[in-house]
Amino acid sequence: MTREWTGRHVLAALLLSFAVVAGINGYFIFAAERTYPGEDVSRPYLQGLEYNRILDEHARQVALGWHATIAGTRDAQGTATIVVTLADRSGAPLSGVRLSGMLRHPMDEERDHAIVFEAMGSGRYVGRVAHAGAGSWDVAVTARSGHDPFEAKRRIWLH
């Protein structure tokens, strides 16, 4: 013998289906927040307040006339080799510059690595980072020779 569906059965099934959908949505929201908080930089509001200072620094950098070429490779063991070539306005290599840098993952700042560069001559600087995963990375370098820093950024792909 089969039982007949009543209004209570339909209401219970409807409420149960909405509860299942809401539960799954809640899980996805929790998982998304836990894996990626949505902020690319810490303190974005304070960074926005300093925007005019950043524009002034950019104008000083343009006045220097320096150019940077940034390239990267990755070996089978996961060591990334970052090569930066610096040149002045006329294309002459810049040697004797203090260079520092960061290898930044675009989605997870916990995977970022500091880069220590070694001068190879003729404006060429090489840095190595162990255990850099394959994929897209941002390289940010700061060169100092005197008072004004020169900054360059480039997105690279490490195979």
KEKE-3310 file (N, C-alpha, C; in steps of 0.2 Angstrom, whole numbers, plus 5000, padded with zeros to 4 digits):
npx = (5004:5003:5007:4999:5004:5005:5001:5010:5020:5025:5029:5039:5049:5052:5058:5068:5076:5080:5087:5098:5104:5108:5117:5127:5131:5136:5147:5155:5158:5164:5176:5181:5185:5194:5205:5208:5209:5206:5213:5226:5237:5244:5235:5227:5220:5229:5239:5233:5231:5244:5246:5250:5263:5269:5267:5276:5288:5289:5290:5303:5310:5308:5315:5328:5331:5334:5334:5327:5329:5320:5321:5317:5320:5317:5324:5324:5324:5317:5322:5323:5330:5333:5336:5342:5345:5353:5352:5358:5351:5357:5359:5370:5378:5373:5384:5389:5378:5367:5356:5341:5327:5311:5302:5286:5271:5257:5244:5246:5253:5260:5269:5279:5296:5312:5324:5341:5354:5367:5381:5386:5393:5394:5382:5373:5364:5361:5350:5345:5332:5326:5315:5304:5288:5281:5274:5265:5273:5277:5291:5299:5311:5323:5334:5348:5358:5366:5354:5341:5330:5328:5315:5308:5296:5290:5280:5283:5284:5287:5293)
npy = (4994:5011:5027:5042:5058:5072:5090:5093:5084:5088:5101:5098:5092:5102:5112:5104:5102:5116:5118:5109:5114:5127:5123:5117:5128:5136:5129:5130:5144:5145:5137:5144:5156:5152:5147:5158:5174:5185:5197:5206:5213:5218:5229:5237:5250:5259:5259:5265:5278:5283:5285:5297:5299:5288:5290:5301:5295:5287:5296:5301:5290:5288:5299:5294:5286:5272:5255:5239:5221:5207:5190:5172:5155:5138:5124:5105:5101:5111:5123:5140:5152:5168:5181:5197:5211:5226:5243:5259:5275:5277:5264:5258:5245:5244:5243:5238:5240:5239:5226:5220:5208:5201:5186:5183:5175:5176:5173:5169:5174:5168:5159:5167:5172:5178:5186:5184:5193:5191:5199:5198:5204:5216:5223:5213:5202:5189:5178:5165:5154:5142:5128:5134:5133:5127:5138:5154:5168:5183:5195:5206:5219:5229:5242:5250:5264:5276:5288:5288:5275:5262:5253:5238:5227:5212:5199:5182:5166:5150:5135)
npz = (5000:4996:5002:5002:4996:5006:5010:5020:5018:5005:5009:5019:5011:5002:5011:5016:5004:5002:5013:5011:5000:5005:5015:5008:5000:5011:5015:5004:5004:5017:5013:5003:5009:5018:5010:5001:5005:4998:4998:4990:4995:5011:5021:5012:5012:5019:5009:4999:5004:5003:4989:4982:4986:4980:4967:4966:4968:4957:4947:4950:4947:4933:4929:4932:4921:4919:4914:4915:4912:4915:4918:4920:4925:4929:4937:4936:4950:4956:4958:4956:4944:4943:4932:4931:4921:4920:4913:4909:4903:4891:4887:4892:4902:4920:4933:4949:4957:4971:4973:4977:4980:4977:4975:4971:4974:4964:4970:4983:4997:5006:5000:4995:4991:4996:4986:4984:4976:4965:4958:4941:4932:4919:4920:4924:4935:4946:4954:4965:4969:4980:4979:4972:4965:4950:4938:4937:4942:4951:4949:4959:4959:4967:4965:4970:4969:4976:4981:4976:4974:4961:4954:4948:4940:4935:4928:4927:4920:4927:4922)
capx = (5000:5007:5005:4998:5008:5000:5004:5015:5026:5028:5033:5045:5053:5054:5062:5074:5080:5083:5092:5104:5108:5111:5122:5132:5134:5139:5153:5159:5160:5170:5182:5184:5188:5200:5210:5210:5206:5204:5217:5232:5242:5241:5233:5226:5218:5235:5243:5229:5233:5251:5247:5254:5270:5271:5268:5282:5294:5289:5293:5310:5313:5308:5321:5334:5331:5336:5329:5328:5326:5320:5319:5317:5320:5317:5326:5320:5323:5312:5326:5322:5335:5331:5342:5341:5350:5351:5355:5356:5347:5360:5359:5376:5376:5374:5387:5390:5372:5365:5350:5337:5321:5306:5298:5280:5266:5251:5238:5247:5259:5264:5273:5284:5303:5317:5330:5348:5357:5375:5383:5389:5397:5391:5375:5369:5363:5358:5348:5342:5327:5325:5308:5299:5284:5280:5268:5266:5276:5279:5297:5300:5317:5324:5341:5351:5365:5364:5348:5335:5329:5325:5311:5306:5292:5288:5277:5286:5282:5292:5290)
capy = (5000:5017:5033:5048:5064:5078:5096:5092:5080:5093:5107:5096:5090:5109:5115:5100:5104:5122:5117:5106:5120:5132:5120:5117:5135:5138:5125:5133:5150:5144:5134:5150:5161:5149:5146:5164:5179:5191:5203:5205:5216:5219:5236:5241:5256:5263:5259:5270:5284:5285:5285:5302:5298:5283:5294:5305:5290:5284:5302:5301:5284:5289:5304:5291:5283:5265:5250:5232:5216:5201:5183:5167:5148:5133:5117:5100:5101:5117:5130:5146:5156:5174:5185:5204:5215:5233:5247:5266:5278:5276:5257:5255:5241:5247:5238:5240:5242:5234:5224:5215:5207:5196:5181:5183:5171:5180:5171:5166:5178:5163:5156:5172:5171:5184:5184:5187:5193:5191:5203:5194:5209:5219:5224:5206:5200:5182:5176:5159:5153:5135:5126:5138:5129:5129:5142:5161:5172:5190:5196:5213:5220:5236:5243:5256:5267:5283:5290:5286:5268:5260:5247:5235:5222:5208:5193:5177:5159:5145:5128)
capz = (5000:4995:5006:4998:4998:5008:5010:5025:5014:5000:5013:5022:5005:5000:5016:5016:4998:5003:5019:5008:4996:5010:5019:5003:4999:5017:5015:4999:5007:5022:5010:4999:5013:5021:5005:4998:5009:4994:4998:4987:4999:5017:5023:5006:5013:5020:5003:4995:5006:5001:4982:4979:4987:4975:4960:4966:4967:4950:4943:4951:4944:4926:4928:4931:4914:4920:4911:4918:4909:4920:4915:4925:4923:4934:4935:4938:4957:4958:4960:4951:4943:4941:4929:4930:4917:4921:4909:4910:4898:4884:4886:4895:4908:4926:4937:4956:4960:4976:4971:4981:4976:4980:4970:4974:4970:4963:4974:4990:4999:5010:4995:4993:4993:4995:4982:4985:4969:4964:4952:4937:4928:4913:4922:4925:4942:4946:4960:4965:4975:4980:4980:4969:4961:4943:4937:4936:4948:4950:4952:4960:4961:4969:4964:4974:4968:4978:4986:4973:4972:4955:4955:4942:4942:4929:4929:4923:4920:4928:4919)
cpx = (5004:5003:5004:5002:5003:5004:5010:5021:5029:5032:5039:5051:5056:5059:5069:5079:5083:5088:5099:5108:5111:5117:5128:5135:5138:5146:5158:5162:5165:5176:5185:5188:5194:5206:5212:5206:5203:5208:5224:5238:5239:5240:5232:5224:5224:5239:5239:5231:5240:5252:5251:5261:5273:5272:5274:5288:5294:5292:5300:5313:5313:5314:5327:5336:5334:5331:5331:5325:5326:5318:5320:5317:5319:5319:5322:5319:5319:5316:5325:5328:5333:5337:5339:5346:5348:5355:5353:5352:5350:5361:5366:5374:5378:5377:5388:5384:5370:5358:5347:5330:5317:5303:5292:5275:5260:5245:5239:5253:5263:5269:5279:5291:5307:5322:5336:5352:5364:5376:5387:5394:5392:5383:5370:5370:5359:5356:5344:5337:5325:5318:5303:5295:5283:5274:5270:5268:5278:5286:5297:5307:5318:5332:5343:5358:5364:5358:5342:5335:5326:5321:5308:5302:5291:5285:5281:5283:5287:5289:5292)
cpy = (5006:5023:5038:5054:5069:5084:5096:5089:5085:5099:5104:5094:5097:5112:5111:5101:5111:5122:5114:5111:5125:5129:5119:5123:5138:5135:5128:5140:5149:5141:5140:5155:5158:5149:5153:5170:5185:5197:5201:5208:5217:5227:5240:5248:5261:5264:5265:5277:5287:5285:5291:5302:5293:5286:5298:5301:5288:5290:5302:5295:5285:5294:5300:5288:5276:5261:5243:5227:5210:5195:5178:5160:5144:5127:5112:5099:5107:5123:5134:5150:5162:5179:5192:5207:5222:5238:5254:5269:5277:5268:5254:5251:5245:5241:5242:5243:5237:5233:5219:5214:5202:5192:5180:5179:5176:5179:5170:5169:5173:5159:5161:5170:5177:5181:5188:5187:5193:5194:5198:5198:5211:5220:5218:5204:5194:5181:5169:5158:5145:5134:5131:5133:5132:5134:5150:5164:5179:5191:5204:5214:5228:5237:5250:5258:5274:5283:5287:5279:5267:5253:5245:5229:5218:5201:5188:5170:5154:5139:5123)
cpz = (5000:4999:5001:5001:5000:5008:5014:5022:5009:5004:5016:5016:5003:5005:5016:5010:4999:5008:5016:5004:5000:5013:5014:5001:5005:5017:5010:5001:5012:5018:5006:5003:5017:5016:5002:5001:5005:4994:4995:4991:5006:5018:5016:5007:5014:5014:4999:4997:5004:4993:4979:4980:4982:4968:4960:4965:4960:4946:4944:4947:4936:4925:4928:4924:4914:4917:4914:4914:4914:4917:4921:4922:4929:4932:4938:4946:4960:4960:4954:4950:4940:4939:4928:4926:4918:4916:4910:4903:4891:4882:4888:4901:4915:4931:4944:4959:4966:4974:4976:4978:4980:4974:4973:4970:4970:4967:4981:4992:5004:5006:4993:4995:4992:4991:4983:4978:4970:4958:4948:4932:4922:4914:4923:4932:4942:4953:4960:4971:4974:4982:4978:4964:4954:4943:4936:4943:4946:4953:4953:4963:4963:4969:4967:4972:4970:4982:4983:4971:4965:4956:4949:4944:4935:4931:4924:4924:4921:4926:4924)
residu = (MET:THR:ARG:GLU:TRP:THR:GLY:ARG:HIS:VAL:LEU:ALA:ALA:LEU:LEU:LEU:SER:PHE:ALA:VAL:VAL:ALA:GLY:ILE:ASN:GLY:TYR:PHE:ILE:PHE:ALA:ALA:GLU:ARG:THR:TYR:PRO:GLY:GLU:ASP:VAL:SER:ARG:PRO:TYR:LEU:GLN:GLY:LEU:GLU:TYR:ASN:ARG:ILE:LEU:ASP:GLU:HIS:ALA:ARG:GLN:VAL:ALA:LEU:GLY:TRP:HIS:ALA:THR:ILE:ALA:GLY:THR:ARG:ASP:ALA:GLN:GLY:THR:ALA:THR:ILE:VAL:VAL:THR:LEU:ALA:ASP:ARG:SER:GLY:ALA:PRO:LEU:SER:GLY:VAL:ARG:LEU:SER:GLY:MET:LEU:ARG:HIS:PRO:MET:ASP:GLU:GLU:ARG:ASP:HIS:ALA:ILE:VAL:PHE:GLU:ALA:MET:GLY:SER:GLY:ARG:TYR:VAL:GLY:ARG:VAL:ALA:HIS:ALA:GLY:ALA:GLY:SER:TRP:ASP:VAL:ALA:VAL:THR:ALA:ARG:SER:GLY:HIS:ASP:PRO:PHE:GLU:ALA:LYS:ARG:ARG:ILE:TRP:LEU:HIS)
# end
